[in-house]
């Protein structure tokens, strides 16, 4: 299968009920209310790996959606991304239950020091055998900033200014602190790690002072795959410099194309090969055995989703409170330059069949799949539409949201994946990683007498799949590409 034909396929979830489909906990087949049970996540991981997905992308926030009605009450009542668990703790369990699935984790540069974050991601990269990516965010909720002692967030441009230095710190820790041959495991001396091959990073910047060294030895990838979803001017420049995978949300391929082109242009301006940048579109597939069955599912999902929850999410995403507007008020008739009108015009361009855009129509647009579009139909119909997105927008794959969990993912794996495999867009099986590399720790400890004192196992016979980065660039490419900004710290 050629790289040009194969798509990257991620599932999109969060440590809450409903995620991008608020109120879906009310659907009798939804199980996302069990998001705080470990078996929910291990079963989901096994389902996705059985469907040959590349990975599971986990969103996260630090605050509640309290803009709509100026209260957290609508979010609480509808379970709209609250209550919310920390997604990091689900990953080691899912990694144990799988061999190939990649895990993309959202973590913010605003509320955690880079030294501690670097250790957390190195740990995850070790424990998953290199199957981890970091979605770098600076945050977008004032409610989160208040939990950390601020009245509101720093200005957008300031957050990205800090984030650039933050990335310098973590790159230095991951790439510069330990030499490739620092860990010796030399029983004859004995010598665990050569002090001459571990160094302080001595970072002194405007916002951080971190002497180093990194407290973790290098993992398979050293630096996790860098994900990003910025679309503003500063966000796009940040993504062009750092991101290896970019997520976009657009309601039509023609809108997505401008964002794909903008992302690749930003990568080129940062001195990188724009073809290496992978762009994934947020999208919700509603798949049935026939178009009619899929349409019936869609109606069923809409009936169980929550308008209030959707308006709460809209308020958090945009900062706009629609609670004061009349139910039948046309939002496009607001004065020029109004932020609400600008937001709604995007929906109107994507769906010109809607005659009047009220707050209820905005909610209907968002309450199944959130900011991404949904595609409804049989496997063949949905596959055709996905091909249009790839051909017209130039995306490299998809980040698939759910209407209900695991139902949406079950339908995708059982109905859609075989169709995509038949067309050559998804692999029929994961490639093997091959023999353990020479730097794999179990190959270093050669004193057979010492090894034989303990039973087999206990980490000695780990089996490797492809790392997260190898799925992007091919087997053997575990490290940051040579043209990536972080490579200069190596």
N, C-alpha and C positions, 0 to 999 in steps of 0.2 A: 504494500500500500504506500503510495507516494505521500510525502509531506503536504503536497498541494491539495490532495483530496481529503486527507483525514482532518476531521474537526476536533477541537478540544471541547470536551463536554464536562461541565461541572454542575453539581446540584447545589442549590442555594438554601441555606437554613440558618437558624438562630436559636439560642437557648431559651426559647419561649414558645407559647402556643401561637399558631397562625402565621407568624412572621409577616410576610407581605400580603396576607389575606386575613385581615382582622375579623375576629368573630367566628372564624371557621371552627373553633372548638365546639360550636353548637351542632355541627354536622355529626350525625350518628357514626359515621365511618372514620372520623378524624381521631388520631391518637397523639397529636402533638401536645396534648395536655400532660402527657407522660414524659415531657422533655427533661424532667428532673430525675428520671430513672436511667441508670447506666445502660440497661438492656435496650432502651429505646435507641440509643446511639449506636451500640454495637450491631443491632439488627439492621438499622439503616445503612451502616457502613457495608455490611455483608450484602445487602440488597444492591447497593450501587456498584460494588466490585463485581457482583454477578452479572450486572449489566454493562461491564467494561467501561464505566465512567472513568475519566481521568482523576476527578477529585471531588471533594466536598468543600464548599466555601462557606465559612461561618462568619456571619455578621455579628457586630456587638456595638452597644452604646453604654454610656455610664450614667445617663439620666433618663427621666421619663418624658413623655410627650405631653406637655402641659400648656401649649399655646392655645389650642382650641378651647373655648369657654374660659380661658385663663385658669384652667384647673386640670389636675391629673385625673379627675373623676371619670371622664369618658374613656380614657385609656385603661384604667383599672377595671371598669365595668365590662369592657369588651375584650380584655386580655391582650391589648394592642402593645406588644413588645414589653409588657410588664405583667407579672413577675418575670425576671430574667436571670439565668445562671451564667457563670463564667464559662465560656466555651472551651477554654484551654484544657480544663480537667477532663473533658470527654475524649481528647485526642489520643492519649496513650492507650486507653481501653479499645478504641476503634482500630488503632494500629495493631494491637495484639490480635484482633479478630480478622485482620486482612493482611495482605502482603504487598498490594500494588496501589491502593487508593492514596491519593495525595490529599493533604489537609491545608487549606488556606485559612489563616486566622487573622481576624481584625484586631489590631492593637493601636492605641493612640500615642502620639508623641507628646501630648499635652499633660498627661497625668501620671506618667511613670518615667523614672530616671533611665537613661540609655544603658547604664551599667547593669541594672537588674533585668531590663528587657533582653539585653544581649545574652545573659545567662539562660533566661527562660527559653529563648528560641534555640540556643545551642543544645540545651537539654532535650527539647522536643526533636531536634534534628538527629541527635544520637538515638533516642528511644524509638524513633520511627524509621531508622535507617535511611535518612535523607528525604523523607516524604513531606516536608513542611514548607509552606510559603507564608509570608507576612504581608497582610493588607495594611499598608501604612496610611493612617488617617490622622488628621489634626483635631477632629471633633467638630460638631456642628450644633450642639445643644447647650443653651445657656443653663438649662437645668442641671447638666453635668458639671459645668464650671462652678456652680454654687455649692456642690457637694465637696469641692476641694478648696473652698474658702474665698472664691472670687464672686463678685456680683454678676458678672457675665463673662463671656469668652473674650480672649484677646482679639483684636482686629484680624480679619482674614489674612492679610498680607503679613502681619507680624507672626501669626502662627506658622506660616510656611517659612519665614525667615529662620525661626527657631528650629523648624523641622530639618532644614538643610544642614545645620550644624549637628543636630541629633544624628543624622545619617553618617556624618563624618566620624562621630564617636563610635558608632556600632561597627562601621566598616573597619576602623582601626582595631577594634577588639577582635572581630571575627577574622580579618585578613592579615593583620600585621603583627599580632602579639606572639603567636606561636608559629615557629617554622614547621614545615611539613614533616621534618624528621626529628622534632623535639621529643616526642614520646618514644622511648627506647625499649621499655620492658626487658631490659637486659638482666637476666638472672645471674650471669657470671660475675658481675661487679659487686653487688647488684646496683642497678641504676634505673629508676622509673622514667624520669624526664631529665634531659640535659639542661641545666640552668643557663648554659651559654646560648641555647636555642629558644629561650623564652625572654621576651623583653617588655618593658613598660611602654605604653603608648604616649605618655606625657602630653596628653591633650589639655591645652589651655586656650579656651575660646571666650566669646562674649557671654555665652549662657551656661557653659559647662566647663568644669575642670575635673578631668578623670586621669589619674596617673597610670592606671593599669597595674599589672597585666590582666588580661582576660582570665577569669577563674576557671574556665572550661578549656579542655584541649580541643583541637579542631574536629569538627564533625564532618560527615561525608561531603556536605555541600559548603561547609564553613558559613557562608551567608545564605540564609533561606531565600527561596525565590521571592522577589519583590513584586507584590501586587499593588495596584493603586486605582482609584476611581475619580480622581480630580478632573473637573471639566472647566473650571474658571481659568483666568489667565495665569495666576500663580500656581494653581493646581496642575494645569497642563504643563507648565515649565518644569514643575517638580517631577511629574510623571515622565516627561521626556528625558530627564536626567537619570532617574532612578528605576522606573517601573520596567519589569519584564513582561507583565501581564496587566492589561488595563480593562476594567469593567466599564461598560457604558449602559445607560438607560435611555432609550428613545422609542417613541411609539410608531415609527415608520422607518423603513430602510433608507429613504432619502434623507431623513433627519440624521440617522445613524451614520450615513456616509460622511457627512461633514465633520462629525466627531472622530471618526476613524482617520480621516485625512488630517485633521488637526493633531491627533496624537502622533501619527507617523512623522508629520512635519516637525513636531517638538522633539522627537527622538533624533531626527536628522540634524536639527540645530544644536543638539547636545553632542554631536560627533559620533552618533551611533548608526548602525545599519537599521533603517526603519523597517526592513522586512523581517527582522528578528523580533520586533515587538509583536506580541500576541494580543488581540483585542477581542473580548468576549461581550456579547450582547445579553442583557437581562431579558428573559422571556419565559412565559408560562405556557406549556403545551397542555391542552385538554384533549386527550386522545380516546377515541372509542373504536369499536370494531367497524362501525360505519359512521358516516358524517352525522346521521340522525341521532345515533346513540351519543355521540360526543356533544351535540347541541343540547340534548336532554341533560347530560351531566353539567354543562355550563349553566343552564337555568337552575338546576338544583344547587349548585355552588353559590350562585348569586343570591338565591333565596335565604341561604344560611349565613352569608357574609354580613358584616355590620357597616351601615352607613356612618354611624357615629364614630366607630373605630377608624374608618377610612379618613374622615375629616380630622380626627386626632393625629393620624400619621401625616396627613397633608400639612397640618399646622407645624409639626416638628420639622418636616423636610424643608418647608418654605418660609417659616416664620409668620405665616398668614393665618389669622383667625377668621373663619367664615361664619362664626356663630351669630353675628349681628345682622347678617343679610337675610332678607325674606326668602322663603322657600322657592318662590317663582321668579326671583330677580335675575335678570340676564346679566351675567358678570362681564360680558364683553362690552356692555354699554357704560362701563365705568370710565372716569376721565382718562385721557391719554397719560401714559407713563405710570398708571397705577400698577403696583406689583401683582395684584390679583389678576388683572386683565392680561398682563404679560404671561403669567403662568398658564392661564386658561387657553390663551391663543395657541399654545403648543398642542393641547389636547384637541382643539378644534381643527388644526391642520391635519392631525393624524386621523381624525374621524369626522369628515365633513357631512356625514349623514345625520348628525345630531343637529336639530333645528335651534334649540335654545339651551345654552350652557348655564344651568343653575348650580347651586352647591350640591344638589342631589345628583346631578349628572357628573360633577367632579368626583363625588364619592363612588358612583357606579364605575367610573373609569379606573379607580384605584383599589376598590375593595376586593378584587381578584387579581393578584399578581403585582400589586403596588405600582411602582413607577414604570414597570416594563409592560409591553403588550402581551396579549394572550392570543394563541392560535388554536382554533377549535376544528376538529375533524378526525377522519380516519388516519391511520398511520401514513398512508400515501398522500393524503391532503396536507397533513402537517409537514411531512418531509419535503413536499414541493414548496411550501411556504418558507421553510428554513433555507432551502437552496436559493430562493429569491433574496433572502437576507445576506447570504454569503456572496452571491454574485453581484447584487446591487450595492450593498453597503461595504463589502470588503472585510467583514468580520472573519475571525479565525475559528469561531465556535460560539458556544452559548453557556450562560449561567442560568440554569433552569430553576425557577421558583415553583412553589406548589400552591394548589388551592386547598387540598387536604393532604395530610401526611399520615401514613405512607402512600395513600391512594394514587396521588399524582405520579409519584416515583414508580409505583408498581405498574401503572398503565404505560409509563414511558419505557420501562425495562421490558415488559412483556409484549407490548404492541409496537412501539416506535423504534426501539433499538434494532430489532431484526430487520426492519425496513432500511434503516440507515446503514447497517452492516452490508446489506445486499447492494446498496448503492456505493459502497466503499468509503463512507464518511466516518465510520467508527471501526476500530479494529475488532476482529473476531476473537482475538485473545491477546493478552498482554505479552509483549516481547520479554524474553528472559534476560536477566542482567548479566548472565554468564558467570564465570568463576569469580570467587571472592578476590578482590584486588589485593595487591601486595601490601597496602597500608592497612588492611583489615586487622584489628588487634589480635585476633586469635592466631594469625599467622606469625606473630612476632615471638610468642613465648614458646621456645623450642626445646626447653628442658623437659624431655618426655617423662622423667621420673617425677618431677614436680606436678606435671599435668595429670599424671595417672593417680595421684594421691586423692583426687576428687572425682566424683562421677561425671559422666558426660552431661552436657547441658549447661545451665547456669550462665547463659550468654555465649558459650563457646561455639555453638553450631548454628548461629543465626543464619537465616536464608535471606538474601537480598533480592528485592525487585528493583525496577528502575526508580531513580530518585525523581523528585518533582521537576528538577531542571532538565533531566534527561528526556522527560516527556515533551519538553519544549524544543530541545536542540538535538536530540539523538543520544543513543547510548554512548557512554564515556564522557559526556559533557556535563560534569557535575558542578563545575565551578563557574563563577561569573564570567561572561564572555569578555574577551580582550578589550572590546570597545566600550564596555560599561564603565561608568564613572568609578564604581567601587573597586574595579580591578587595579587601579593605580595604587591602592594601599597594600597590595599583596606583597 
